[in-house]
Amino acid sequence: MFDKLEKAFLAGLGAVSLSKQKTEEFLSELKKNYQLSEEEGKAFLETAQARMKEGRERLTEMAETEVKKVVDKVGLVPREEFDSLLKRVEELEEKLRNN
């Protein structure tokens, strides 16, 4: 039962984080609709939230990796490198103005 319930919860919830009030409302619904004790409901919710967090972290890592691949493939310059080069150009321009 928990497995089906968990899948339904995660599918319905998606990437949305629950506020404290929404969490309490959801916990109340779990207890009412699935005859879960408060302890079981809290355990289920904690597990689901932990899995959501892990999923978000994995998704973020995957997105960062893919963006980096695209940036490297296209030949874009990282922001830090751009800023460093811009600073050097400004310094050289300043030297030329002063000479």
N, C-alpha and C positions, 0 to 999 in steps of 0.2 A: 504494500500500500504506500509506504513512504516513497518508494522509487517513482511511482506514477505521480504522486502528489508533488514531489520535488521537481520532476520534469515539467509538470504543468505550471508550477510556480515560476520556475526559471524562464520558461517560454513566455509566460504572460508578463513577467516583470521586465525582461529585456535588460537594458543597461541603466534603467532608472534606479537611483538610490532611494531608499525609503527614509522618510523623516521619522522622528520618534513617534509622532502621533499616528502616522500611517502604519508604522511597525506594530504599534499596539492594536490598531484596528485589524490589521491582518492577522495578528496572533489570536485575537478574539474570534475572528471568522474561522480560523483553523480549528480552534477548540470546539466551536459550535458545529461546524459542518463535518468534521472528521473525528469527533469525540476524542480529541487528544487532551491529555492532561496539560497543565500549564508548563510543566517541566519538559514534556515531549515537544510541545509547540515551540518553546524557546530553543531547545536543542536543534530542532529542524531549521528554525529561522537562522540561528547562528551558523549552521553548516551551509545553508543556502547563501548567506551573505559572504561567508569565507570563499565559497566557490565563485561567486560573482566577482569578488575582488581579484582572485587569481585569474579569472577570465579577462577582466579589464587590463590587468598587468601584462598578460600574454599578448592581448590585442595591441596594446601600446608598444610593446617590444617589436612585434611583427610589423606594425606600421612604421616605426622608426627605422627598422632594417630596410624595408622596402623603399622608403623615402631616400635613405642614404644611397641605396643602389641606383635609384633614378638620378639623384644629384651627381653621383660619380659618373654615371653613363653619359649624362648630358654635358658634363664638364663644368658645372656650376661651382663657384668658389664659396667656401664656407664663410659665414658672416665674420668670424674672427679674423680670417685671413684678409677679407675685404677691408675691414676696419684698419688693420695694420698697414695695408698698402695705401689706403687713403691718408693715413697719418703721415706716412713717409713722403707722399706726394706734396702734402701741405707743407711739410718741413722744407722740402726742396724748393717749393715756390717761394717760401719766406726767405730762404737763403739767396735766391736769385733776385728778389726785390731789394734786398739789403746790399747787394754788390753793384 
